[in-house]
């Protein structure tokens, strides 16, 4: 799959395409909420604190176009690539929680 230009990259490098979609409001949350399995549109909207239907549709279309999410008989679900990305996001979540604890304990400010 080749990609065109996205925010931050005129070349459409895959990492920049991924960061572009994941950086859009609600994209990460949608992937995160689908971690337990399929959700209907309404259930996904509720899980995402009532994101507007228009935004949810737009984000789902983008995630489907990239092959990260699909629509199955029981609702929206992560594809194999979406699951793989989800595992990496879970690793990042664990790292972020550990980092937050160290930062709070050490009084680090990042400067």
VENFEN-V690340 format. One record per residue. SS is DSSP state (a for helix, b for strand, c for the rest). Layout:
BEGIN
[[SS] [SS]]
END
This chain:
BEGIN
[[c] [c] [c] [c] [c] [b] [c] [c] [b] [c] [c] [c] [c] [a] [a] [a] [a] [a] [a] [a] [a] [a] [c] [c] [c] [c] [a] [a] [a] [a] [a] [a] [a] [a] [a] [a] [c] [c] [b] [c] [a] [a] [a] [a] [a] [a] [a] [c] [c] [c] [c] [c] [a] [a] [a] [a] [a] [a] [a] [a] [a] [a] [a] [a] [a] [c] [c] [c] [b] [b] [b] [b] [c] [c] [b] [b] [b] [b] [c] [a] [a] [a] [a] [a] [a] [a] [a] [a] [a] [a] [a] [a] [a] [a] [a] [a] [a] [a] [a] [a] [a] [a] [a] [a] [a] [a] [c] [c] [c] [c] [c]]
END
